[in-house]
Amino acid sequence: MLKIAIVTDGPYGDRAFREISEKFDSKFIELEQPTSMFMDEIEIPEDALKRMQKADILITYTIHPDLTLELVERLHDKVEWIIVAAWRGEGFKNQLERLGNVTCPENMCDLEENGNPIFDEFVSIFGKPVVEIEIEKDKVKEIRVLRTSPCGSTFFVAQEMIGQDLEDLPIKAGLKLQHYPCRASKMRLFTDDECKKEMAANFHKEAFEKALKNLK
């Protein structure tokens, strides 16, 4: 079974841990945000580092950029893959991804396979939403979630769509995502790009569009 370490220095990552731990051997590691302005003074407890080194995949929900950089630089050659859930600016993203086994997704429900077996095993279950729909008399009878966003919002949307008419179903799914307490936009206050919650809604809309096409 894959070993996943989720590390945070603030309010994010707990829901992803709850969902991911249902499928994989997962650890939730909480760190304090650095108080020093100097990179060389950032300290990470040795016991926390050892726990992270045992993981196949490290997911960082750390908001402090210097802590994120320190974690990635110290651990990228110790784990198979690192997913940076919160990051600041394209330059920072490029700096991290140059290491080769690091990805900085625009949104955690944007993850798809990249050819790495370990990474692909993880994103076969968590990432860009994929659903299957069963219908009865032009209404949704059942929805199977094949891949969910790590926060679990896909299950929320799927449950709310049971019994709905097929007409405008993808639009309904996207709108329903807006009722889920998505934290993506708060994690990415550093960007002027499309609202991350709107992006998540579009991913779910597309998932239901594809599911309806597969019915035909």
C-alpha positions in Angstrom: 0.0 0.0 0.0 1.2 3.5 -0.8 2.5 5.6 2.1 1.3 9.2 2.0 2.6 12.0 4.3 0.6 15.2 4.4 2.3 18.1 6.1 0.8 21.4 7.1 1.7 24.6 9.0 -1.8 26.0 9.2 -5.5 25.2 8.7 -5.2 23.1 5.5 -4.7 19.5 4.7 -6.9 17.9 7.4 -9.8 17.0 5.0 -7.4 15.6 2.4 -5.9 13.5 5.1 -9.3 12.2 6.2 -10.2 11.2 2.6 -6.8 9.8 1.6 -6.3 7.8 4.8 -9.4 5.8 3.7 -7.4 4.4 0.8 -3.7 4.7 1.6 -1.4 4.4 4.7 -1.3 8.1 5.6 0.3 10.3 8.2 -0.7 13.9 9.1 2.2 16.0 10.2 1.8 19.5 11.7 4.7 22.0 11.7 5.0 25.5 13.2 5.4 28.3 10.7 8.9 29.7 10.8 9.3 33.0 12.6 12.7 33.9 11.2 13.1 35.8 8.0 16.3 33.9 7.1 16.1 30.7 5.1 19.1 29.1 6.9 17.4 29.4 10.3 14.4 27.3 9.4 14.2 24.3 11.6 12.2 21.1 11.0 12.0 18.6 13.8 14.0 15.5 13.1 11.2 13.2 14.0 8.9 14.9 11.6 11.5 14.6 8.8 11.9 10.9 9.5 8.2 10.4 9.2 8.1 12.2 5.9 11.1 10.3 4.5 9.2 7.1 5.0 6.5 8.2 2.5 6.2 7.3 -1.1 4.4 10.6 -1.7 4.7 13.8 0.3 1.8 16.4 0.0 2.6 19.8 1.4 -0.1 22.1 2.5 2.4 24.5 4.0 1.6 28.2 3.4 4.9 29.7 4.4 7.0 29.6 1.2 10.4 29.3 2.8 9.2 26.2 4.8 7.8 24.7 1.6 11.0 25.3 -0.2 13.0 23.8 2.6 10.8 20.7 2.8 11.0 20.1 -1.0 14.8 20.6 -1.2 15.5 18.3 1.7 13.0 15.6 0.8 12.6 15.4 -3.0 15.4 12.8 -3.3 14.1 10.8 -0.3 10.5 10.3 -1.6 9.1 9.2 -4.9 7.0 12.3 -5.5 6.0 15.6 -3.9 2.7 17.4 -4.5 2.8 21.0 -3.5 -0.8 22.0 -2.7 -0.1 25.7 -1.8 2.5 27.8 -3.7 3.2 31.4 -4.5 3.8 32.6 -8.1 5.0 31.0 -11.3 8.6 31.6 -10.5 8.3 29.6 -7.3 6.4 26.9 -9.1 9.1 26.6 -11.8 11.8 26.5 -9.1 10.2 23.6 -7.4 9.2 21.6 -10.5 12.7 21.8 -11.9 13.7 19.1 -9.4 11.8 16.6 -11.5 9.6 14.7 -9.1 7.7 17.7 -7.8 4.3 19.0 -9.1 2.5 22.2 -8.2 -1.1 21.8 -9.4 -3.2 24.8 -9.9 -5.8 23.0 -7.9 -5.7 19.7 -6.1 -8.7 18.4 -8.1 -6.6 19.0 -11.3 -4.3 16.0 -10.7 -4.0 13.4 -13.5 -1.6 10.6 -14.4 1.9 11.6 -15.5 3.6 8.2 -16.2 5.2 7.7 -12.9 3.8 4.5 -11.4 3.7 5.7 -7.8 2.1 9.0 -8.7 -0.3 7.4 -11.1 -1.5 4.9 -8.4 -2.3 7.8 -6.2 -4.1 9.9 -8.8 -6.1 6.9 -10.1 -8.2 7.5 -6.9 -7.5 11.2 -6.0 -7.4 14.1 -8.5 -9.5 15.3 -11.4 -13.1 14.0 -10.8 -14.3 11.0 -12.7 -17.8 9.5 -12.2 -20.1 6.9 -13.7 -23.8 7.5 -13.9 -26.7 4.9 -13.8 -30.1 6.2 -14.9 -33.6 5.1 -14.6 -36.5 6.8 -16.4 -34.4 9.8 -17.3 -33.3 10.4 -13.7 -30.1 9.7 -11.9 -30.4 6.4 -10.1 -26.8 5.9 -8.9 -23.4 7.6 -9.3 -20.1 5.8 -8.8 -17.2 8.0 -8.0 -14.1 6.6 -9.7 -11.8 9.5 -8.8 -12.5 12.2 -6.3 -10.9 15.4 -5.5 -8.7 14.9 -2.4 -11.0 17.0 -0.2 -14.0 14.7 -0.9 -16.1 17.2 -2.7 -16.9 14.8 -5.6 -18.7 12.5 -3.2 -20.7 15.5 -1.9 -21.7 16.5 -5.4 -22.5 12.9 -6.5 -24.8 12.4 -3.5 -26.7 15.6 -4.2 -27.2 14.6 -7.9 -29.1 11.4 -7.1 -32.7 11.7 -8.3 -32.0 14.7 -10.5 -33.3 15.0 -14.1 -30.6 14.5 -16.8 -31.4 17.9 -18.3 -28.6 20.3 -17.4 -27.1 17.8 -15.0 -23.5 18.9 -15.5 -24.4 22.5 -14.8 -26.2 21.4 -11.7 -23.2 19.4 -10.6 -20.9 22.4 -11.1 -23.3 24.7 -9.2 -23.6 22.2 -6.3 -19.8 22.2 -5.9 -20.2 25.9 -4.9 -22.1 24.7 -1.8 -19.2 22.6 -0.6 -16.8 24.4 1.7 -14.0 24.4 -0.8 -10.8 25.9 0.5 -8.9 26.2 -2.8 -9.4 29.9 -3.2 -8.2 30.6 0.3 -5.1 28.6 -0.2 -4.2 30.5 -3.3 -4.7 34.1 -2.2 -1.4 34.8 -4.0 -2.8 34.4 -7.5 -4.9 36.6 -9.8 -5.9 33.6 -12.0 -9.4 32.2 -12.3 -11.0 31.6 -9.0 -9.9 28.2 -7.8 -13.4 27.3 -6.6 -14.8 28.2 -10.0 -12.1 25.9 -11.5 -13.1 23.1 -9.2 -16.8 23.6 -10.2 -15.8 23.3 -13.9 -13.9 20.1 -13.3 -17.0 18.6 -11.8 -19.2 19.9 -14.6 -16.8 18.3 -17.1 -16.8 15.0 -15.2 -20.6 14.8 -15.4 -20.5 15.8 -19.1 -18.2 12.9 -19.8 -20.3 10.5 -17.8 -23.4 11.4 -19.8 -21.5 10.9 -23.1 -20.4 7.5 -22.0 -24.1 6.5 -21.5 -24.7 7.1 -25.2 
